[in-house]
Amino acid sequence: MGRATLFLMLLAVGFFFVAYNLSTLVISNKTAEGRVVGYLRKMSLIDPIVEMPKNLKNPKESNRPFHVAMTATDAPYSKWQSRIMYYWYKKQKDQPGSEMGGFTRILHSGKPDNLMEEIPTFVVNPLPAGLDRGYVVLNRPWAFVQWLEKAKIKEEYVLMAEPDHIFVTPLPNLAYEGYPAAFPFFYIKPTENEIIIRKFYPEEYGPVANIDPIGNSPVIIRKNVLEKIAPTWMNESLRMKDDPVTDKTFGWVLEMYAYAVASALHKVQHILRKDYATATI
């Protein structure tokens, strides 16, 4: 009888310690989990890439149309691409989920062409003769500076696009307030080119990692934010082209680096969307 009682007492004490440790473990895990969740919530307020904005999770509640602005030349190949791009824009514009607004082909050839009646077009001047040194895309930031100064559009947001883009699905507004949305390009590597980047992005602006691995298109951005970036983007493009080492290193993506640097100089951070890319023709 005494042995049975002692056994039951030891068994009860054992269950008590197991239950206590289990409870302590659960409480500790919940506390730690709460701290982690709290930290992530705090970080989501700092870094827009951490968490998808709420308006994108509930697109039906969003109504923020963006204007599609496509820079182009009057070269035959550019015209062919522009017609295809505009065709697919019209196909997707009014589909469910689309927040695509108006469309403008920003023609930086300085004179009208034979697509003026087919595609909504705004004619701007190219850079002065010889300034682009055969690198025609240097005209792109200058084209946006002129268009933003002179054109009147009703949308608050702008999608910077190019003729070789195709809309394969309806596109919602992926930007979020002051944070533009951009596609991260694997070949834009600011941190691997820090020596060159520092010529245009001084140390007092912060680490080179602040520069997003992007170009200017595709980018959805508030018009008032683009108005601040565009002149700097143009100037940085010309400065980079004037530097032989930078010109040789960056090559055909020089103007993309210039946009990324210009954005960082204005402390503009982009939401990076790998699912943003459409197609190239």
ZATI-730115 format. One record per residue: residue in one letter; x, y, z of N, C-alpha, C, O in turn. Coordinates in steps of 0.001 Angstrom, whole numbers, padded with zeros to 6 digits, always signed. Atoms other than C-alpha are relative to their C-alpha. Layout:
<nodes>
AXYZXYZXYZXYZ...
</nodes>
This chain:
<nodes>
M+000833-001203+000000+000000+000000+000000+000859+001242+000000+000613+002177-000762G-000893-001156-000082+002780+002411+000951+000758+000196-001292+000932+001324-001752R-000731-000098+001251+004736+001576-002197-000890+000534-001117-000432+001334-001933A+000944-000467+001016+001630+002149-004384-000246+001492+000144-000306+002230-000840T+000240-001437-000242+001002+005508-002733+001201+000826-000434+001046+001883-001046L-001217-000703+000384+004628+006548-003230+000136+000083-001523+000539+001108-002071F-000072+000012+001470+004486+005505-006896-000939+001021-000620-000570+001726-001560L+000980-000951+000521+001304+007557-007487+000465+001434+000236+000279+002302-000616M-000480-001343-000297+002861+010579-005777+001114+000415-000966+001127+001539-001469L-001080-000302+000941+005998+010364-007938-000536+000224-001407-000049+001093-002130L+000610-000137+001325+003839+009933-011060-000671+001360-000147-000572+001997-001196A+000679-001295+000028+001797+013037-010164+001009+001135-000121+000821+002083-000883V-001049-001038+000077+004951+015085-009574+000605+000048-001400+000899+001128-001912G-000560+000058+001353+006301+013915-012947-000899+000694-000997-000436+001486-001819F+000959-000657+000900+003117+014962-014770+000012+001511+000200-000099+002271-000762F-000010-001437-000310+003274+018347-012999+001159+000696-000713+000984+001746-001331F-001156-000635+000623+006800+019064-014235-000099-000009-001521+000303+000956-002170V+000183+000069+001454+005986+017905-017788-000962+001082-000460-000689+001807-001417A+001007-001004+000364+002868+020096-017910+000565+001407+000156+000327+002279-000680Y-000569-001341-000246+004760+023057-016419+000998+000383-001097+000975+001500-001614N-000995-000299+001040+007630+022788-018899-000645+000228-001357-000228+001092-002129L+000707-000163+001269+005232+022368-021802-000675+001363-000076-000609+002037-001104S+000657-001307-000045+003253+025442-020747+001002+001123-000159+000773+002087-000890T-001048-001028+000092+006435+027450-020288+000531+000113-001415+000781+001210-001914L-000496+000012+001367+007634+026379-023724-000971+000695-000945-000548+001489-001785V+001022-000615+000853+004352+027406-025399-000035+001502+000200-000079+002269-000762I+000031-001440-000296+004308+030770-023613+001236+000696-000564+001144+001782-001135S-001238-000580+000507+007956+031397-024515-000033+000122-001504+000384+001137-002061N+000075-000036+001462+007346+030507-028152-000942+001086-000481-000660+001771-001464K+000954-001033+000385+004327+032784-028323+000608+001376+000184+000415+002277-000632T-000654-001290-000243+006339+035595-026791+001023+000300-001087+001074+001405-001626A-001014-000187+001045+009200+035064-029238-000658+000266-001342-000211+001120-002108E+000710-000194+001261+006758+034779-032119-000559+001405-000078-000511+002049-001126G+000554-001356-000031+005116+038007-031052+001062+001038-000271+000818+002022-000970R-001093-000935+000239+008476+039756-030998+000413+000004-001461+000662+001064-002036V-000377+000099+001407+009342+038472-034476-001029+000686-000892-000678+001460-001782V+001066-000614+000782+005963+039475-035896+000018+001509+000169-000143+002261-000791G-000078-001437-000255+006258+042848-034230+001148+000635-000744+001015+001733-001284Y-001164-000517+000704+009714+043308-035711-000276+000086-001493+000066+001080-002135L+000301-000012+001430+008510+042355-039197-000990+001097-000348-000880+001742-001390R+000951-001076+000255+005593+044733-038910+000704+001345+000017+000412+002224-000793K-000756-001249-000084+007982+047475-037877+000829+000183-001257+000875+001280-001815M-000830-000093+001190+010302+046683-040782-000828+000264-001244-000358+000925-002170S+000834-000227+001167+007393+046656-043229-000356+001455-000157-000686+001900-001256L+000258-001435+000087+006841+050301-042384+001213+000732-000555+001091+001829-001101I-001223-000632+000456+010457+051046-043251+000319-000385-001435+000692+000471-002237D-000393+000503+001300+011026+048886-046318-001224-000499-000758-001814-001502-000355P+001215+000383+000727+008182+048667-048889+000127-001316-000722-000868-001854-001207I-000178+001265+000700+009725+045542-050396-000327-001176+000915-000545-002286+000429V+000218+001081-000955+009142+043501-047219-001392-000603-000156-001559-001822-000131E+001373+000477+000035+005405+043271-047566-000765+000687-001116-000612+001889-001332M+000787-000591+001073+003025+043783-050468-000995+001002+000576-001685+000689+001546P+000954-000995-000503+000988+046982-049966-001425-000525+000018-001813-001322-000836K+001355+000502-000177-002576+046408-048785-000871+000236-001222-001736-000581-001538N+000858-000289+001138-004078+048061-051842+000208-001002-001135-000687-001196-001957L-000244+001001+001017-002444+045414-054047-000611-001348+000378-000881-002182-000487K+000646+001231-000436-003917+042629-051925-001500+000059-000270-002156-000973-000408N+001428-000193+000258-007379+044097-052527-000168+000944-001184-000613+002078-001005P+000009-000884+001147-007202+045474-056081-001369+000574-000321-001452+001632-000944K+001335-000504+000290-010986+045888-056286-000268+001317+000719-001093+002119+000281E+000209-001214-000763-010751+048634-053688+000848+001154-000544+000683+002299-000123S-000917-001008+000515-008082+050494-055680-000544+000621-001269-001150-000062-002095N+000386-000695+001226-008799+053088-058327+001031+001084-000256+000780+002268-000034R-001110-000912+000209-005492+054658-059263+000554-000192-001404+001604-000812-001568P-000467+000202+001375-005151+054780-063053+001359+000644-000240+001700+001661+000364F-001299-000542+000372-001734+055357-064551+000037+000242-001511-000584-000483-002288H-000146-000351+001406-000817+056973-067857+001191-000746-000569+002273-000724+000018V-001088+000720+000651+001280+054847-070210+000750+000968-000906+000179+001490-001864A-000831-000910+000776+004136+056968-071596+001145-000787-000629+002038-001269+000068M-000978+000801+000738+006222+055255-074274+000883+000922-000835+000389+001629-001715T-000922-000788+000820+009321+056959-075658+000349-000776-001264+000475-002000-001236A-000250+000660+001278+010076+056255-079322+000657+000964-000985+000651+002180-000790T-000559-000788+001091+011856+057435-082458-000866-000208-001242-001848-000951-001211D+000749+000169+001254+010618+057720-086042+000670-001014-000922+000341-001086-002106A-000643+001048+000794+012869+054872-087225-001029-001092-000323-001915-001351+000491P+000982+001024+000397+010956+052116-089111-000188-001108+001040-001315-001515+001322Y+000103+001077-000986+011771+049450-086520-000748+000471+001244-001578-000261+001784S+000682-000561-001172+010633+051707-083646-001487+000183-000285-002323-000039+000591K+001417-000166+000373+007406+052454-085508-000727-001349+000047-001839-001444+000566W+000609+001332+000020+006705+048742-086025-000258-000494+001424-001338-000998+001730Q+000163+000397-001393+007287+048001-082347-001103+000818+000683-001911+000267+001431S+000977-000888-000633+005174+050996-081282-001426-000402-000358-002310-000378+000498R+001346+000403+000430+002176+049828-083309-000444-001282+000711-001597-001405+001125I+000328+001253-000698+002331+046345-081765-000250+000272+001476-001202-000249+002056M+000158-000315-001417+002777+047749-078269-001338+000681+000247-002036+000337+001201Y+001266-000733-000168-000194+050117-078692-001194-000926-000225-002216-000782+000447Y+001075+000972+000251-002352+047282-080093-000303-000796+001273-001463-000956+001651W+000202+000805-001202-001798+045183-076958-000437+000848+001192-001140+000361+002078Y+000517-000924-001023-002346+048197-074721-001524+000104-000125-002234+000008+000876K+001454-000134+000207-005818+048626-076250-000726-001298+000341-001852-001269+000837K+000622+001295-000315-006525+044894-075859-000173-000189+001504-001168-000773+001933Q-000004+000260-001439-005756+044923-072109-000587+001138+000834-000964+000924+001987K+000345-001187-000782-006770+048435-071049-001299-000143+000785-001338+000219+001961D+001313+000045-000637-010424+047743-070228-000357-001366+000569-001514-001620+000901Q+000246+001316-000574-010037+044185-068971-000080+000094+001526+000478+001024+002108P+000058-000005-001472-010864+043332-065308+001388-000028+000616+002256-000780+000171G-001288-000061-000676-007982+044169-063012+000937+001059-000550+001982+001336+000039S-000856-001014+000603-006557+046830-065287-000223+001358+000654-001355+001733+000962E+000084-001392-000430-005772+050312-063994+000741+000900-000998+001217+001983-000658M-000660-000728+001067-004296+051456-067282-000882+001158-000460-002055+000978-000787G+000735-001186+000410-005322+054981-068169+000319+000367-001433+000281-000486-002319G-000298-000449+001348-004390+057069-071187+001348-000477-000497+002116-001104+000232F-001228+000465+000649-001537+056442-073609+000613+001142-000792-000096+001885-001471T-000711-000985+000810+001112+058710-075122+001295-000601-000527+002089-001164+000226R-001313+000298+000587+003913+057941-077522+000779+001313+000010+000401+002266-000671I-000825-001198-000054+006605+060505-076684+001051-000130-001099+002045-000840-000948L-000843+000120+001189+008264+060943-080060+001131+001024+000072+000904+002221-000100H-001110-000933-000165+011728+062420-079567+000838+000128-001272+002068+000093-001239S-000666-000241+001279+012525+062938-083238-000116+001453-000436+000509+001872-001410G+000098-001423+000286+011501+066581-083224-001003+000402-001048-001209+001593-001280K+000995-000317+001038+008868+066328-085955-001029-001120-000083-000716-002267+000237P+001050+001011+000124+005555+064514-086592+000372-001058-001040+001182-000820-001936D-000191+001050+000994+005492+061218-088477-001356-000525-000447-002387+000075-000143N+001244+000506+000568+002887+059079-090205-000830-000847+000965-001817-001454+000550L+000801+000740-000986+001637+057442-086976-000763+000934+000938-001374+000482+001906M+000611-000978-000900+000300+060638-085421-001486-000252+000203-001992-000079+001312E+001448+000236-000097-003339+059747-086165-000321-001389+000519-001426-001627+001005E+000230+001379-000448-002946+056065-085294+000280-000172+001488-000439-000893+002179I-000416+000127-001397-001205+056429-081916+000042+001390+000630+000651+002292+000057P-000101-001305-000677-001691+059328-079444+001477+000349+000211+002212-000397+000857T-001429-000325+000035+001637+061135-079815+000259+001436+000444-000501+002352+000129F-000457-001324-000416+003450+064065-078215+001426+000150-000512+002308-000619-000131V-001309-000184+000624+006413+065376-080206+000877+000891+000872+000457+001967+001296V-000985-000792-000746+009497+066602-078323+001284+000053-000814+001448-000685-001786N-001261-000169+000713+012936+067694-079447+001033-001015+000460+001052-001403+001628P-001128+000837-000416+015961+065407-079492+001076+000874+000629+000973+002101+000603L-001149-000751-000490+019205+066416-077816+000670+000734-001161+000541+000312-002311P-000745-000680+001072+021318+068901-079770+000884-000981-000756+001400-001942-000186A-000743+000909+000880+023107+067265-082680+001366-000352+000572+002135+000527+000963G-001296+000485-000449+026060+065140-081615+000117-000252+001490+001063-000902+001935L-000119+000134-001448+025342+065264-077892-000212-001437+000471+000347-001849+001488D+000248+001385-000413+024074+061681-077747+001113-000948-000456+001163-002096-000016R-001143+000779+000500+027215+060424-079575-000432-001366-000540+000259-002368-000361G+000491+001237+000583+025160+057806-081347-000743-000903+000968-001262-001945+000567Y+000717+000778-001029+023642+056502-078095-001402+000603+000127-001649+001462+000973V+001282-000663+000191+020050+057301-079014-000855+000042+001263-001672+000951+001414V+000840+000027-001195+018522+056356-075647+000320+001133+000980-000416+001343+001944L-000249-001180-000819+020195+059407-074094-001109+001030-000183-001286+001921+000648N+001112-000912+000245+017228+061217-075623-001205-000290+000895-002091+000552+001039R+001166+000395-000790+014827+059340-073337-000223+000894+001224-001329+001408+001387P+000256-000877-001148+015344+061321-070099-000331+001438-000424-001178+002080+000197W+000286-001335+000506+015384+064605-072074-001431+000071-000537-002102+001092-000393A+001375+000056+000506+012115+063530-073739-001007+000085+001150-002014+000785+001048F+000913-000049-001146+010475+062943-070342+000004+001368+000665-001042+001828+001123V-000055-001338-000583+011683+066308-069031-000927+000938-000782-001694+001692-000183Q+000827-000873+000829+009998+068072-071962-001484-000348+000118-002336+000533+000230W+001402+000438-000067+006825+065994-071806-000633+000390+001329-001769+000864+001359L+000527-000349-001320+006375+066541-068077-000219+001503+000141-001127+001932+000854E+000147-001453-000073+006825+070294-068531-001176+000509-000824-001816+001493-000451K+000955-000558+000959+004404+070695-071435-001328-000756-000110-002365-000148-000373A+001213+000801+000209+001891+067842-071558-000953+000111+001176-000532+000389+002299K+001036-000003-001028-001371+067740-069610-000663-001374+000022-001316-001772-000943I+000655+001297-000161-002517+064357-068334-000773+000018+001309-000400+000720+002249K+000865-000012-001177-005226+063617-065790+000437-000992+001072+000085-000841+002241E-000411+001027-000960-003611+060584-064154+001117+000521+000915+001952+001325+000502E-001052-000375-000952-001449+061001-061034+001246-000881-000143+002327-000525+000327Y-001107+000939+000158+000738+058040-061982+000359-000162-001474-000476+000026-002359V-000507+000203+001350+002867+057322-065050+000728-001334-000057+001508-001663+000836L-000795+001189+000297+004133+054033-066460+000969+000369-001111+000545+000656-002230M-001008-000224+001037+007393+054621-068318+000224-001311-000734+000614-002318-000142A-000061+001218+000802+007426+052126-071148+000824+000236-001257+001209+001364-001565E-000775-000054+001236+009288+051326-074361-000722-000784-001090-001586-001608-000792P+000696+000675+001098+008221+050119-077816+000102-001517+000013-000772-002190-000534D-000135+001456+000005+009508+046583-077196-000695-000665+001184-000398-001814+001509H+000813+000581-001069+007083+046047-074300-001352-000442-000558-001898+000185-001466I+001323+000507+000374+003888+044024-074682-000790-000279+001268-000268-000875+002211F+000869+000293-001137+000983+043878-072252-000677-001350-000253-001589-001446-001074V+000586+001324+000187+000169+040167-071985-001161-000234+000952-001957-001149+000744T+001122+000058-000938-002221+040693-069049-000376+001423+000384+000424+002341+000201P+000358-001336-000503-004165+043653-067629+000926+000376+001147+001223-000451+002008L-000983-000410-000998-001807+045672-065474-000621+000929+001037-001128+001994+000685P+000460-000905-001063-002856+047113-062091+001103+000984+000359+002236+000858-000107N-000991-000970-000463-001093+050029-060452+000809-000642+001118+000299-000827+002223L-000857+000690-000961+001816+048360-058646+000751+000958+000926+001393+000525+001883A-000656-000986-000858+003142+051604-057147-000810+000189+001275-001986-000170+001334Y+000681-000230-001269+002285+052584-053596+000418+001345+000554+001510+001495+001102E-000242-001365-000460+002068+056270-052731+001336+000505-000551+001500+000578-001769G-001268-000556+000471+005622+057677-052896+000998-001042-000470+002103-000690-000885Y-000892+001069+000412+007146+054280-053723-000359-000484-001402-001401-001113-001583P+000270+000517+001351+007358+053559-057468+000201-001509-000039+000831-002084+000848A-000190+001433+000210+007214+049988-058744+000888-000205-001212+000684+000421-002252A-000958+000223+001080+010048+048682-060904+000368-001468-000095+000160-002242+000839F-000488+001363+000204+011457+045485-062355+001493-000047+000287+002239+000762-000265P-001436+000103-000288+014854+044405-060926+000733-000749-001117+000395-001890-001432F-000775+000622+001068+017356+043678-063701+001262-000639+000577+001993-000012+001344F-001131+000731-000571+019991+041065-062926+001337+000593-000431+002352+000379+000231Y-001267-000539+000494+022602+042941-064959+000273+001428+000472+001302+002001+000114I-000258-001300-000621+022247+046249-063083+000521-000271+001406-000235-000684+002285K-000654+000395-001242+024717+045816-060224+000783+001172+000597+002004+001233+000456P-000685-001170-000575+025502+049073-058396+001112-000356+000982+002185+000246+000945T-001000+000326-001025+027367+047413-055507+001264-000608-000591+002328-000520+000022E-001170+000581+000643+029711+045613-057914+000768+001034-000820+001847+000747-001339N-000645-001083+000747+030569+048924-059595+000150+001240+000879-000013+002371+000423E-000004-001096-000976+031038+051014-056464+000990+001107-000348+000690+002284-000145I-001000-001025+000321+034194+052793-057649-000557+000985-001029-000374+002196-000911I+000593-000871+001029+032369+054112-060705-001203+000746+000561-001354+001949+000345I+001218-000611-000526+029099+054753-058904+000315+001179+000907-000424+002163+000916R-000350-001074-000945+030834+056924-056300+000326+001321-000708+000304+002378-000078K-000213-001227+000761+031672+059421-059055-001293+000816-000105-001263+002037-000263F+001294-000636+000207+027952+060170-059277-000901-000073+001237-001926+000604+001313Y+000768+000187-001230+026676+059093-055863+000965+000103+001178+001449-000918+001667P-000991-000215-001061+028918+060629-053159-000344-000736+001294-001503-001066+001544E+000169+000775-001223+029416+058869-049834-000986+000633+000974-001642-000078+001736E+000921-000640-000949+027397+061469-047924-001472-000359-000253-002327-000113+000597Y+001368+000418+000287+024267+060109-049642-000310-001383+000570-001467-001802+000597G+000229+001311-000588+024754+056717-048033+000666-001111-000783+001398-000846-001736P-000623+001142+000672+025795+053210-049091-000503-000178-001426-001628+000202-001753V+000368+000255+001394+025756+052206-052741-001185-000965-000082-001922-000974-001068A+001134+000934-000036+023265+049500-051748-001348+000727-000010-002383+000104-000247N+001249-000772+000080+020674+052302-051586-000519+000108-001425-001690+000418-001642I+000372-000136+001409+020649+052292-055385-000679-001278-000466-000097-002360-000382D+000757+001168+000441+017991+049964-056781+000577-000548-001309+001074+000223-002129P-000524+000615+001231+019033+047469-059531-001031+000077-001133-001568-000942-001568I+001105-000229+000934+016635+048981-062060+000417+000921-001137+001505+001496-001137G-000078-001043+001011+016224+051066-065183-001245+000844+000124-001995+000706+001090N+001182-000852-000096+013563+053642-065938-001262-000677-000493-002363-000168-000282S+001198+000682+000488+011250+051137-067576+000193-001514+000106+001293-002019-000120P+001314-000543-000381+009076+049456-066751-000001+000523+001446+000450-000151+002372V+000141-000606-001320+008422+051785-063829-001344+000733+000061-001674+001520-000826I+001212-000778-000270+005096+053026-062438+000337+000935+001153+000801+000498+002206I-000471-001005-000945+005666+056252-060549-000963+001180+000040-001587+001510-000969R+000797-001230-000097+003784+059289-059261+000609+001068-000902+001830+001203-000990K-000494-001017+000924+004033+062115-061743+000846+001042+000713+001863+001485+000179N-000765-001037-000706+005231+064596-059108+001369-000510+000456+002307+000274+000601V-001304+000577-000354+008017+062205-058073+000891-000049-001237+002081+000255-001161L-000763+000053+001244+009098+061724-061687+000464+001385-000427+001541+001532-001005E-000386-001373+000336+009143+065492-062168+001275+000417+000738+002057+001221+000229K-001219-000306-000760+011842+065670-059478+001196-000787-000537+002305-000261-000625I-001089+000876+000416+013890+062741-060788+000472+000296-001418+001674+000254-001681A-000312-000072+001429+013757+063409-064557+001165+000937-000349+002051+000521-001096P-001143-000854+000346+016108+066444-064749+001336-000563+000491+002348-000471-000202T-001224+000612-000538+018661+064687-062519+000388-001209-000833+001567-001413-001125W-000225+001162+000855+018304+061524-064586+000657+000432-001317+001599-000212-001779M-000577-000495+001241+019048+063530-067743+001449+000439+000211+002334+000071-000562N-001346-000513-000257+022077+065266-066229+000989-001113+000325+002133-001092-000131E-000894+001111-000348+023507+062061-064757+000310-000853-001227+001417-001379-001348S-000238+000750+001242+023105+060317-068124+001107+000658-000819+002006-000017-001318L-001010-000728+000766+025149+063021-069841+001354-000048+000687+002383-000188+000025R-001254+000067-000758+027766+063022-067073+000658-001371-000157+001872-001465-000340M-000544+001344+000151+028168+059251-067309+000551-000206-001415+001591-000837-001601K-000458+000147+001386+028466+059437-071097+001304+000768-000220+002129+000367-001041D-001214-000807+000127+031172+062102-070721+001209-000651+000662+002346-000284+000364D-001095+000667-000695+033244+059816-068465+000371-001269-000768-000429-002203-000821P-000376+001148+000843+035176+057343-070667-000081-001356+000709-000540-002338+000126V+000023+001277-000730+035515+054661-067982-001434-000448+000248-001770-001615+000046T+001402+000326-000252+031834+054817-067043-000700-000411-001290-001460-001380-001308D+000609+000296+001295+030778+054838-070692+000380-001396-000474-000470-002149-000948K-000459+001310+000445+032897+051788-071481-000545-001116+000883-000893-002186+000384T+000446+001038-000937+031828+049873-068357-001493-000258-000104-001926-001410-000147F+001460+000154-000008+028092+050518-068493-000577-000242-001400-001616-000887-001541G+000436+000279+001367+027743+050509-072280-001449+000352-000262-001898+001458+000038W+001381-000267+000429+024177+050167-073541-000980+000150+001166-002123+000556+000951V+000885-000175-001158+022735+050172-069978+000367+001247+000805-000102+001412+001931L-000436-001210-000705+024357+053495-069023-001171+000859+000465-001191+001326+001604E+001164-000843-000345+021064+055401-069081-000853-000650+001091-001510+000056+001856M+000721+000695-001063+019491+052730-066844+000665+000257+001343-000008+000535+002336Y-000742-000327-001224+022239+053217-064251-000254+001448+000410-000372+001754+001597A+000214-001416-000303+021688+056967-064527-001349+000212+000686-001454+001017+001612Y+001306-000122-000654+017999+056581-063638+000062-000539+001424-000477+000073+002346A-000102+000595-001338+018814+054314-060695+000733+000934+000959+000319+001101+002106V-000767-000930-000835+021400+056783-059370-000816+001254+000284-000848+001729+001419A+000806-001208-000183+019119+059783-059924-001093-000230+001041-001356+000644+001868S+001035+000323-000977+016361+058071-057943+000568-000026+001411-000033+000515+002339A-000629+000082-001319+018717+057333-055055+000425+001376+000504+000336+001651+001700L-000380-001353-000396+019984+060927-055057-001185+000769+000580-001024+001635+001440H+001228-000620-000510+016370+061979-054461-000649-000846+001098-001774-000576+001519K+000468+000874-001081+015979+059229-051823-001315-000692-000349-002175-000888+000509V+001188+000719+000468+013339+057461-053885+000332-001482-000091+001232-001880-000832Q-000193+001453-000011+013143+053723-053219-001151-000648-000753-002305-000242-000618H+001001+000677+000824+011316+051392-055586-000434-001336+000611+000359-002030+001248I+000489+001340-000307+009144+048380-054870+000455-000897-001154+000078-000666-002303L-000551+000859+001044+010945+045621-056772-000922-001183-000252-001190-001984+000644R+000955+001053+000363+008589+043289-058620+000578-000875-001112+000658-000454-002266K-000536+000913+001008+010103+040288-060384-001068-000507-000962-000757-000985-002053D+001095+000444+000860+006674+039446-061790-000492+001119-000919-001541+000991-001549Y+000399-001197+000727+006525+042831-063509+000241-000133-001499-000542+000374-002302A-000418+000055+001392+008269+041960-066781-001078-000643-000857-001758-001574-000425T+000997+000518+000934+006046+041304-069788+000684-000796-001110+000846-002012-000999A-000643+000714+001108+007773+040483-073074+000822+000981-000808+000614+002192-000737T-000820-000819+000880+010340+041757-075520-000100-000554-001417-000063-001765-001631I+000100+000457+001388+010012+041669-079298+001139+000597-000814+001242+000339-002013
</nodes>
